[in-house]
Amino acid sequence: EDVFATSSCTSALELALLLSGIKENDEVITTPMSWVASSNVILNRGARPIFCDIDPSTGLIAVEKIPELITKKTKGILFVDLYGQMPNIFKLRALADKHNLILIEDAAHALESSYQGVKPGQLSDFCAFSFHAAKNITSGQGGALSCRNTELGKKGRILRRDGVINDE
């Protein structure tokens, strides 16, 4: 796994979609219950956000409703950890594996959360974090991206800085 700083959670999500190979006319299943950046990054790639209903008791994506939204164009699931809660990451990972989808986690609101012992970023392919002034842990602004695939993480480190490689 590789984790590196970004200028914001939004830029971390943008890198995750780029590194995932999400492109024009692809579909990414996501939740409407989030800050606009979660959907805008999908639109910025030329892809289409497919909104899944939410669980009314938690506000989280209704994981059980995702399978009915998967089509040949679906390339990923971008889910959001919200209000310090995480959806059932085990079911999300199983769905992603079954349908060969990229699993992207927006953990801007759940840095310190866990679901049955699993922390944000442990089972998703990419996980974006926020250090905005309104979050639990802040640097005034900024973000981070975790990548399960270390080779993609190395590429992400280069892309976040306009191709500049620093000896860290």
N, C-alpha and C positions, 0 to 999 in steps of 0.2 A: 504494500500500500504506500501511496505517496500523498503528502499533504503539503500545500503551499499557499502563501498569502496571495490575495488578489485585491484590487481596488475597492470591490464591493461584492455583496452576495449576488447581485445581478450579473456582474462580470464573471463570477464563478459559474453561474448557471449558463451563461453564453458559451463559456469555454467547454463546459460539460456537453452541451449540444453539438458544438463544433467537433470535439474529440470523438463523439459518438457517431459522427457521420450523418447526423440528421440534416436533410436537405429539402429543397423545394418539393412540394407535393407530398411529403411524408406526413404522417399523422402521429401526434403524441397525446396520449390520454393524460389528462390533468384534472385538477379541481378548480371550480370557480371561486372557492372560498380561500382567497389568498390575496396578497398584494399584486398589483397589475404586472409586476416584473415576471412572475411565474408564467404567465401567458405570453407576455410581450417577447420574451426570449425565443419562444417557439415561432411566433410570427416573424421575428427578425431573421430567422433561418429560411423563411419562405415556406415553412411547414404549417400545418393546421392543428390548433389545439382542439381536442375532442373533450368536452366537459363531461365528467362523470358526476353523478349525484353525490351528495354528502350524507353522512350518518347524522341525523338530526340531534342525537344525544351528545355528539362530540365535535361536530363541525368538520371532521376529517373525511377524506375521500371514502366512499362506500366501496370497499375492496370487492365485495361480493357482486357488485354491478359492473365491474371492469370487463369480465369476459364477453359480455354481450356487445361491447363497444369495439372489440378487436377486429380489424379487417386486414386485408392484404397490404394496405398502406401503413398500418400501425408499425412504428419503429421503436417506440419507447413509452414508458410511463414516468411522468414527472409528478411525484406526490409531495405533499407538504406536511411537515410536522407542525402542528398548530397549537398554540396556547400551552406549550410544554408537554403536549401529547404526541405520541407516534401511532400511526395505524399498525395493523398486524403485518409487520415486516416479513414474517415467515411466509404468509400467504402471498404477499407482493413478490417476494423473491421466487416462489414456486411458479407464479403466473408468468413472470418475466422469463424464467428458464424454459417453461413449457412452450412458450410462443416465440422464443429467441428475441426478446425485447431488451432494450437498455433500460435499466432502472436508475432514475435520477431522483435524488432526495433533496428537497429544499428544507434545510434545518434552521432557517433564520430565526424561528421562534422556539427552538427546542434544543439549544446547545447542550444543556445538562440533562436531557430527558433519557428515558430508556423504555423499552418494551420487552417485558419478560427477560431482562438481563442484557438485551442488545441495545447498544448506544447508536446514535445517529452516525451513519457512514459505515457501519460494520458489515452490513449485508447488501447495501446498494452499490451500483457500479461507480456512481459519482455522488458526492454529497457536498452541497454548498452551505456555507455558514456566513452569518452576518455579524459584524462588530459595530453596526450603526449605533448612534447615541441612544436610540430607543430600545436597544436589546439588553439582555441580561449581562453580557460581558461586552464591554465596548472599548474602542480605541478612538471614538469620535466618528469614524467611518472605517470602511475596510471590510474584507471578507476573506474566506479561505475555501479551497476546493480540495476534497479528498478523492483520490482515484484508486480503485482496487488494482488496476493494471498499472504497474510501475512504468512501463514504456510509454503509456499515454500520459502519465504524470510528468515524465521528462519532457514530452512534447508540449504539454500544457504550461510548464515552467518557461519554455522558450516563447510560446505564443502570448503569454500574459505581458511580456515586456518587448513587444515588437521585434522579436527575433534575437534579442540581446541575451547572451549567456554569461552569467556571473559565476565565478568560482566561489561557491558558498562555503 
